[in-house]
Amino acid sequence: MTETVKSLPGGVFAAIPTPMRDDLSVDHALLAEHSRWLLANGCDGLLVLGTTGEANSLSVTERIELLDRLVADDLPAKRLLCGTGCCALPDTVALTRHALANDVGGVLILPPFYYKNVSDDGLYAVYDQLIQQIGDTRLRIFLYHFPQMSGVPISHALIERLVRAYPATVVGMKDSSGDWDNMRTTCERLPGFRVYAGSEQYLLPILRAGGVGCISATTNVTAPLAARVYADWHAPDAEAHQARVNEVRGAIESYSAIPALKFLMAERRGLASWRNMRPPLMPLANEQARELSARLARLRFPISARSTEQS
Amino acid sequence: MTETVKSLPGGVFAAIPTPMRDDLSVDHALLAEHSRWLLANGCDGLLVLGTTGEANSLSVTERIELLDRLVADDLPAKRLLCGTGCCALPDTVALTRHALANDVGGVLILPPFYYKNVSDDGLYAVYDQLIQQIGDTRLRIFLYHFPQMSGVPISHALIERLVRAYPATVVGMKDSSGDWDNMRTTCERLPGFRVYAGSEQYLLPILRAGGVGCISATTNVTAPLAARVYADWHAPDAEAHQARVNEVRGAIESYSAIPALKFLMAERRGLASWRNMRPPLMPLANEQARELSARLARLRFPISARSTEQS
């Protein structure tokens, strides 16, 4: 096959949280609504079913339905990066095949994250078997490096080996390590490899280093600000825009990310059910929620005019 | 309901590895054969689908089939502890319900292990929702504490809260922390709670502390020796038996557990396919395999007369 596949765009991506009804089933309509809001308010693309999306708290069946419903709701599939990496390779294969059938822009693949201290040979074998079993030249894999959560880092040696073996398939990564040196080194060692920083605080630095954008939980809030950085990142005022992004993100990131975000989504939408999440995650405590609202207000970044209706 | 449910026996349990064919599908016949061998050679019961069984590398469908086939093959279900804890609660519910339908002696439940630094409230909610959704008085839950692998420890405060809320359901635990103080403290603080050490090296100590047995990967090899400890652990020669167990385990535990065990199973059975495993785990390198064989031979504990046929 020689077809040309349009790659996932660069730029500002939000890792979207998954709204849930009071019985903790997925609220598909609200997810589509929020996704549209993000694409209209600064996001170039969206990560669905990542860490922020509580993907690993959903069954394979639920993950398949979520993507089907989102695409059926006219969300542009090519602007979606879909998380499909599981502990069990048969699950990763099933979800990746399904994401491809939905014509998404790319899949984001966590390494299997139960066994720790595994070898690069073992991790290589996982990605290799996945690619062989999918057997589809349209496959575009983004590696998901998030060692604090997965407990399984993806080394530069492993990335280089995968890119050498599958240059048209292993095309990029989301680096959520928070380790700037690691991101910079990847950009330097692998020109053309599409590196997204896992935080919008590194948006300008990673663009300057040769990366392509950011994919972040807090971008659900900061997307309109981050978009100003991306729109003209060569311009002199890009640093001022980046400083503003960092200020707002800084107010949020001292709280547990997913509870804080779901609280802020609830405030913005005026809908308490946005705070629902599956255990082991728990909603933000009311005191912390009030504190977070106050901090954002002090930064003149109130989340919602309707927030007073919700308390 | 007031039915009396026979509890899982105490004593020596092996966490059985899952044999796989060359295409990495489960070899059900070999699993049943090995399980019978263990029950005839020192094991009081078996853990199926634990860490050693590569449970998290199998899909829910594969896990269901594995248990169905094992029970259909006349293995005594009441002597089986079945691992059913997943990251996604719907999966844990489905597997637990299925294990109950197969009338197993108990289920071993990992906490959801993707999200780290979660609260005891969040973990309590997971077990609480599981128990409520199962809604069956026959349910017997054993907590699975293996922080080095799961990244999610189970605190004494959490255990006590669960046991207070569900005294007939949350009945015991497997403590694979390797932390003797933690095991002893659990036995002291929760009399009647059925604590299995995650290593047979603590078999005698935990019986003396009030625990009920051990569940271990290396018991696949040491079961006949561990059984001598358990058979008469009040007798004066129990310590000598325990010392012999420790000596053999010590030779194995310096290698990566699952690759080492699968190598030893291959040697004992004279069947190279026993070494197959799913990535990210990889078979023991040949040099390490030779070294391990030599160490066991020096301890006068050769694995198999047929081992020379396999090299």
Chai-1 contact restraints between the chains, C-beta under 6 A:
chainA,res_idxA,chainB,res_idxB,connection_type,confidence,min_distance_angstrom,max_distance_angstrom,comment,restraint_id
A,N56,B,C87,contact,1.0,0.0,6.0,A-B,restraint_1
A,N56,B,Y114,contact,1.0,0.0,6.0,A-B,restraint_2
A,S57,B,A88,contact,1.0,0.0,6.0,A-B,restraint_3
A,L58,B,A88,contact,1.0,0.0,6.0,A-B,restraint_4
A,S59,B,A88,contact,1.0,0.0,6.0,A-B,restraint_5
A,S59,B,P90,contact,1.0,0.0,6.0,A-B,restraint_6
A,S59,B,D91,contact,1.0,0.0,6.0,A-B,restraint_7
A,C87,B,N56,contact,1.0,0.0,6.0,A-B,restraint_8
A,A88,B,S57,contact,1.0,0.0,6.0,A-B,restraint_9
A,A88,B,L58,contact,1.0,0.0,6.0,A-B,restraint_10
A,A88,B,S59,contact,1.0,0.0,6.0,A-B,restraint_11
A,P90,B,S59,contact,1.0,0.0,6.0,A-B,restraint_12
A,D91,B,S59,contact,1.0,0.0,6.0,A-B,restraint_13
A,P112,B,P280,contact,1.0,0.0,6.0,A-B,restraint_14
A,Y114,B,N56,contact,1.0,0.0,6.0,A-B,restraint_15
A,Y115,B,P280,contact,1.0,0.0,6.0,A-B,restraint_16
A,K116,B,M149,contact,1.0,0.0,6.0,A-B,restraint_17
A,V118,B,P280,contact,1.0,0.0,6.0,A-B,restraint_18
A,D121,B,M282,contact,1.0,0.0,6.0,A-B,restraint_19
A,G122,B,P279,contact,1.0,0.0,6.0,A-B,restraint_20
A,G122,B,P280,contact,1.0,0.0,6.0,A-B,restraint_21
A,G122,B,M282,contact,1.0,0.0,6.0,A-B,restraint_22
A,L123,B,P280,contact,1.0,0.0,6.0,A-B,restraint_23
A,A125,B,P279,contact,1.0,0.0,6.0,A-B,restraint_24
A,V126,B,P279,contact,1.0,0.0,6.0,A-B,restraint_25
A,V126,B,P280,contact,1.0,0.0,6.0,A-B,restraint_26
A,M149,B,K116,contact,1.0,0.0,6.0,A-B,restraint_27
A,G151,B,G151,contact,1.0,0.0,6.0,A-B,restraint_28
A,P279,B,G122,contact,1.0,0.0,6.0,A-B,restraint_29
A,P279,B,A125,contact,1.0,0.0,6.0,A-B,restraint_30
A,P279,B,V126,contact,1.0,0.0,6.0,A-B,restraint_31
A,P280,B,P112,contact,1.0,0.0,6.0,A-B,restraint_32
A,P280,B,Y115,contact,1.0,0.0,6.0,A-B,restraint_33
A,P280,B,V118,contact,1.0,0.0,6.0,A-B,restraint_34
A,P280,B,G122,contact,1.0,0.0,6.0,A-B,restraint_35
A,P280,B,L123,contact,1.0,0.0,6.0,A-B,restraint_36
A,P280,B,V126,contact,1.0,0.0,6.0,A-B,restraint_37
A,M282,B,D121,contact,1.0,0.0,6.0,A-B,restraint_38
A,M282,B,G122,contact,1.0,0.0,6.0,A-B,restraint_39
